[in-house]
Amino acid sequence: MLKQLAKFVKSRSFYKKIQQQLNNQFERDTFITAQLAQLEKNSKILDAGCGSQRYRKYCDHLIYKSQDFGKYTIDEKQVLSNQGPDSLANYQYGQIDYVGDIWNIEAADQSFDVILCTEVFEHIPYPNETVKEFSRLLSKNGKLILTAPSNCLRHFDPYFFYSGFSDRWYEKVLTEHGLKIESISPVGDYNSWLAVELARTLSTHSIFAKILLLPAFLFYSTRKKTALSIDTLCMGYHVIASKR
């Protein structure tokens, strides 16, 4: 049994699986790019809270507009999640069409066929008002592509206001503002969340901590998702909604 475990740990498939499990960006990129590819040519899309505009290159078939307040530079508070040389670099925005608050965008009603908003809501002091604004800006039957964490560590400080949003929050707030949820998909689960935090601890603590915690990391990183583990805690949600 121990030999089989050692062989699995050394395998390339194990490392690839662990790498993807420890970084939700892989799953998010797959989700977003698939959604963008399905959009009708020349649809008007607003990338709300666009930041560095990670997904702009996938919007060549669309009429792309961007929005952000453009004020973040570097984290003011140092935490375990932003250690290392990359945390010292100033954040780089793409070209922004609408500069200002995401809950008060200077565009006419029903201006867009699609709104894309990825990993932004935890940085907004008024998320409910932002949903209302998205509903105003979407045309009838327009599409909202939204992702946000359900729990996360502090990042992009001082613009960090929430650690996450539950599926119940989407169900209540989106529907209250005229949006129909087409799908809501959880990302990760309790086991993978523990694996991520154990990996963070392994990377930031002494060799003694590594020896103690490595078995726990291997245990949680190889456990399968269940309905119970997902409903207990997940890392975030991918949401598709439409304007009624």
C-alpha positions in Angstrom: 0.0 0.0 0.0 2.8 2.5 0.9 4.7 1.7 -2.3 1.5 2.3 -4.4 1.0 5.7 -2.6 4.6 6.7 -3.2 4.3 5.8 -6.9 1.1 7.8 -7.2 2.7 10.9 -5.5 5.6 10.8 -7.9 3.4 10.6 -11.0 2.9 13.5 -13.3 -0.9 13.1 -13.2 -0.7 13.6 -9.4 1.2 16.8 -9.7 -1.1 18.2 -12.4 -4.2 17.3 -10.3 -2.8 18.9 -7.2 -1.7 22.0 -9.1 -5.2 22.5 -10.5 -6.8 21.7 -7.2 -4.7 24.3 -5.4 -5.6 27.1 -7.9 -9.2 27.8 -8.8 -8.0 29.8 -11.8 -7.7 26.7 -13.9 -11.4 25.8 -13.4 -12.5 29.4 -13.7 -10.6 30.0 -17.0 -12.2 26.9 -18.5 -15.7 28.0 -17.4 -15.3 31.6 -18.6 -13.7 30.9 -22.0 -16.4 28.3 -22.8 -19.2 30.8 -21.9 -17.5 33.5 -24.1 -17.1 31.2 -27.0 -20.9 30.5 -27.0 -21.9 34.1 -27.3 -23.4 35.4 -30.5 -21.1 37.4 -32.8 -21.2 41.2 -32.2 -22.9 40.9 -28.9 -22.2 43.9 -26.7 -20.3 42.8 -23.6 -19.3 44.7 -20.5 -16.3 43.4 -18.6 -17.3 44.8 -15.2 -14.4 45.2 -12.7 -12.2 44.2 -15.5 -8.8 44.8 -13.8 -6.1 43.4 -16.1 -8.7 42.2 -18.6 -7.7 38.6 -18.4 -10.5 37.5 -20.8 -10.4 40.3 -23.3 -8.5 38.2 -25.8 -11.4 35.7 -25.9 -13.8 38.5 -26.9 -12.6 39.3 -30.5 -16.0 38.2 -31.9 -17.8 40.6 -29.5 -18.2 44.3 -29.0 -16.1 44.6 -25.9 -16.3 47.4 -23.3 -14.5 47.5 -19.9 -15.2 49.1 -16.5 -13.2 49.5 -13.4 -12.4 52.1 -10.8 -8.7 51.7 -11.5 -7.3 52.6 -8.0 -5.7 49.5 -6.7 -1.9 49.3 -6.8 -0.5 47.0 -4.1 -1.8 45.3 -0.9 -1.5 47.7 2.0 -1.7 44.8 4.6 0.6 41.8 4.2 -1.0 38.4 4.8 0.0 34.8 4.1 -1.8 34.9 0.8 0.4 37.7 -0.7 3.9 36.9 0.4 6.7 36.8 -2.2 8.2 39.1 -4.8 5.1 39.3 -6.9 3.2 41.1 -4.2 5.6 44.1 -4.5 4.7 44.8 -8.1 2.1 47.5 -8.9 -1.1 46.1 -10.4 -1.5 46.7 -14.1 -4.9 47.6 -15.5 -6.0 47.3 -19.2 -7.5 50.2 -21.0 -10.8 51.1 -19.3 -13.8 52.5 -21.1 -15.9 53.3 -18.0 -13.9 54.6 -15.1 -15.8 54.7 -11.8 -17.8 52.8 -9.3 -19.2 49.5 -10.5 -22.6 50.2 -8.8 -23.0 53.4 -10.7 -21.8 53.0 -14.3 -22.4 55.9 -16.8 -24.1 53.9 -19.5 -27.7 53.9 -20.7 -30.3 51.4 -19.6 -30.1 48.0 -21.5 -26.8 49.0 -23.1 -25.3 45.4 -23.0 -26.3 41.9 -24.1 -23.8 40.4 -21.7 -22.1 41.4 -18.5 -18.9 39.5 -17.4 -17.8 39.9 -13.8 -15.2 37.6 -12.4 -13.8 37.6 -8.8 -14.9 41.2 -8.1 -17.8 41.1 -5.7 -15.6 40.6 -2.6 -14.0 44.0 -3.4 -17.3 45.9 -3.7 -18.7 47.7 -0.6 -22.2 47.6 -2.2 -22.7 44.2 -3.9 -26.5 44.3 -3.8 -26.6 47.7 -5.5 -24.1 46.3 -8.1 -26.5 43.5 -9.0 -29.3 46.1 -9.4 -27.0 48.1 -11.7 -26.2 45.0 -13.8 -29.9 44.4 -14.2 -30.4 48.0 -15.4 -27.6 47.7 -17.9 -28.6 44.3 -19.4 -31.0 44.1 -22.3 -34.0 41.9 -22.1 -32.9 38.2 -22.0 -29.3 39.6 -21.6 -26.8 37.3 -19.9 -24.8 37.7 -16.7 -21.6 35.6 -16.3 -20.5 36.0 -12.7 -17.9 34.3 -10.5 -17.0 35.1 -6.9 -15.5 33.3 -3.8 -17.6 31.8 -1.1 -14.7 32.1 1.2 -11.2 33.6 0.7 -8.3 35.3 2.5 -7.7 39.0 2.5 -6.4 40.2 -0.9 -6.4 43.5 -2.9 -6.4 45.3 0.4 -7.6 48.0 1.2 -10.4 47.1 -1.3 -11.4 43.9 0.5 -14.9 44.0 2.0 -16.3 40.4 2.1 -14.7 37.0 2.4 -17.4 35.5 0.1 -21.0 34.9 -0.9 -23.1 31.8 -0.5 -25.4 30.2 -3.1 -28.3 31.5 -1.0 -27.1 35.1 -1.5 -27.3 34.7 -5.3 -30.7 33.0 -5.1 -32.2 35.9 -3.1 -30.4 39.0 -4.4 -30.3 38.2 -8.1 -33.9 37.3 -8.3 -34.9 40.4 -6.3 -33.4 42.5 -9.1 -35.0 40.8 -12.1 -32.4 38.2 -12.9 -33.2 34.5 -13.4 -30.5 32.1 -12.4 -29.8 29.6 -15.1 -27.0 27.7 -13.4 -24.9 28.0 -10.2 -21.9 25.7 -9.9 -19.8 25.3 -6.8 -16.0 25.4 -7.0 -14.1 23.0 -4.8 -15.3 21.7 -1.4 -14.4 21.4 2.2 -11.6 18.8 1.5 -9.9 20.9 -1.2 -10.2 24.0 0.9 -8.3 22.3 3.7 -5.7 21.0 1.2 -5.2 24.5 -0.1 -4.6 25.9 3.4 -2.4 23.0 4.4 -0.3 23.7 1.3 -0.1 27.3 2.2 1.1 26.4 5.7 3.6 23.9 4.2 5.1 26.7 2.0 5.3 29.3 4.8 6.4 27.4 7.9 9.4 25.4 9.1 10.5 21.9 8.2 9.0 20.6 11.4 5.5 21.8 10.3 6.1 20.2 6.9 6.8 16.8 8.5 3.8 17.0 10.7 1.3 18.3 8.1 2.3 16.6 4.9 0.3 13.4 5.6 -2.8 15.6 6.3 -2.2 17.4 3.0 -2.0 14.2 1.1 -5.1 12.9 2.8 -7.3 15.9 2.0 -5.9 16.5 -1.5 -6.9 13.0 -2.6 -10.4 12.9 -1.1 -13.4 12.9 -3.5 -16.1 15.6 -3.5 -19.4 14.7 -2.0 -22.7 16.6 -1.7 -21.9 16.9 2.0 -18.4 18.2 1.5 -19.6 20.8 -1.1 -22.5 22.0 1.0 -20.4 22.3 4.1 -17.9 24.7 2.4 -16.8 25.4 -1.1 -14.3 28.0 -2.5 -16.7 29.9 -4.8 -19.5 29.8 -7.3 -19.8 30.2 -11.1 -23.2 31.7 -11.9 -25.1 32.2 -15.1 -28.2 34.4 -15.0 -30.5 36.1 -17.5 -32.5 39.3 -17.5 -36.2 38.6 -17.3 
